[in-house]
Amino acid sequence: MKLPPIALKEKKFSRLFHTFFSSAYVEAQGRSSGFIQRKGQLSSLAFLSLCVFQSHAHRQCSLEQGCEYLHDHFGIDIQKQSLDERFNDRAVDFMRQMLSNLIQQSLPDAPKLEDLSFIEAIRITDASGFGLPQGCQEAYPGSGGSASSAQVKLYLDYDLLSGKIEGLSVHPSLQSDANYGQIKAPVEAGELLIDDLGFYNLDYLKSIAEQDAYFLYRYKTQTSIYQKDEQGIYQRVNPLELVAQVQQITSFEVALGRTQLECRLIIQPIPEKEYQKRIRALKKRAKKRKQTLSRERKILARYNLFITNTSVQVLPDKWIRILYSLRWQIELMFRIFKSIFHIDKIQQMHQHRFECVLYGKLIAILLSWNIFFLARKYATKAIGQTHIELSEWKGFQLIKQKFEQLKKVITRGPKTIWLTICQMIQRLIKRAKKEKKNIPKAPTKTKKMTPFDILYQIQHNFEQKKCIIH
């Protein structure tokens, strides 16, 4: 596939890489963060390069290897003790600032998937944690018990349609997910948020609705449910009364909790096999917590229960569970972070060095992320084919293999960088296509729906509804 010559948007894209690693820009960031206080042997650019490219290339990078990297690439001859001392709180501030700047600049004019108009954006948020060396315990305390005494939690918030990252941040593992809405990027009108049950917070959901945005969550049991009576007054109802009316997927107009959050409650019976699997997991969790599984919880376990403030015209009941399943895309991204970029492979080191290494790996991931989602945009426009879908797993593996090529041209002009990125995109479109897998025990030729399949079928349904209304 022949890609177009560098255009305005692509010029912004390649300039992002060029500017981010330019000596003038990086040194200015080093001074503003306090990392550089006087002229010394180790420059901000050399330190950034060490944290990004050396940490990216190795699961574990020793101080000796770091010293050799600086000598080979920057002519800096430094002892490992001196290098270790440069991993301090000011270095952490510098690396955190560089990551934050890159997030704000990433994916200029985000390349949203073509022909999707039923929703402005689909933002999904989740957190993933991992254990740390003992030296990080004070700043990142673990939950104790069988878990590590030091643990960190990584939050990711991004738009599934464009790939634009709204938030990527590091926190102690004990931080409550339910309070994350207070610090995440504001929602925009027309966006849809799909989050895990751990982020369930009625005050936050109400704020989403007040911004003319949308949410799709699982219903949290023990949340009070209200329905309007004949006089239009909300009266509390038992969820068991509602599920008793359900033989097939059904929705109810309700209000939830003390906030009286108005939304649609969708109830869908699940197969017996899925119920048995779910009830075993619930019993296991209750036993671990030394609790008793209530009769109400056992009954509700027979159903999928979702809440949303979207209209039936935008998201019919039958598409709710399938659309919610797209939330698992973020689980795939965390798996990529750990299995391909090894963010959880942390050797024994002190807190400040760990944080610099982690931020360096996250910057490498974000650079790769920009390339992948730009490639996805071009893949959907491939000549003679419809909606080529790239595999995130294959794509990020391939980008990591070719990261050394990007490193060699990163300080050159935007045209040279764009040429290298074009070559990477061409290989991605050719080698990283997503394979459609057969559904186990399903009739021949029955394929499992991919995220693109789901999105475009919902779009098709939306367009049909618009035609009927008009």
Number of C-alpha atoms within 10 A of each C-alpha: 13 9 12 9 12 16 9 8 14 19 16 18 25 22 17 20 24 22 17 18 19 14 16 13 14 21 19 13 21 25 15 14 20 15 23 19 11 8 7 7 11 17 18 23 20 22 23 24 19 22 25 23 18 21 24 26 17 13 15 16 17 14 15 13 15 21 20 17 19 20 14 11 11 14 12 16 14 16 13 16 11 12 16 16 11 17 20 17 17 18 24 23 20 26 29 22 17 20 21 17 13 17 18 13 15 22 25 15 13 19 18 19 21 13 9 16 12 18 17 17 25 22 24 24 24 22 22 17 16 18 21 25 18 17 16 23 19 12 14 23 19 23 13 10 7 7 11 17 19 22 24 23 20 16 18 20 22 20 20 20 21 22 25 24 22 19 16 18 16 17 15 18 21 13 12 10 19 15 14 19 19 9 8 16 12 12 20 14 16 17 19 24 24 23 21 18 14 16 20 19 15 17 14 16 22 19 16 22 20 11 14 14 22 28 20 24 22 20 18 14 13 11 12 15 22 22 17 14 10 7 6 8 10 15 12 16 14 12 17 12 9 15 18 9 10 14 10 11 16 18 21 13 15 20 21 20 15 12 11 16 19 19 23 22 24 23 27 22 18 14 10 10 8 12 19 13 10 15 17 11 12 17 15 14 14 14 12 9 9 9 11 11 15 9 9 13 14 15 15 17 19 20 19 16 23 21 23 25 23 18 12 16 15 17 19 15 20 15 17 22 17 15 17 18 13 19 21 14 14 20 15 13 15 21 15 19 18 15 14 16 23 19 22 16 15 17 13 14 16 17 22 22 21 20 23 26 26 25 27 27 24 23 24 21 21 19 20 20 21 20 21 24 25 21 22 26 22 20 23 18 15 15 10 5 9 10 17 17 20 24 18 20 16 15 27 23 19 18 23 18 11 14 18 14 15 20 14 11 17 22 17 14 14 22 16 16 24 23 16 18 21 20 12 22 25 17 16 24 23 12 14 20 17 16 12 12 12 14 13 10 7 10 9 9 9 13 14 14 14 14 17 17 13 16 19 18 13 21 19 14 16 20 16 12 14 11 8 7 8 5
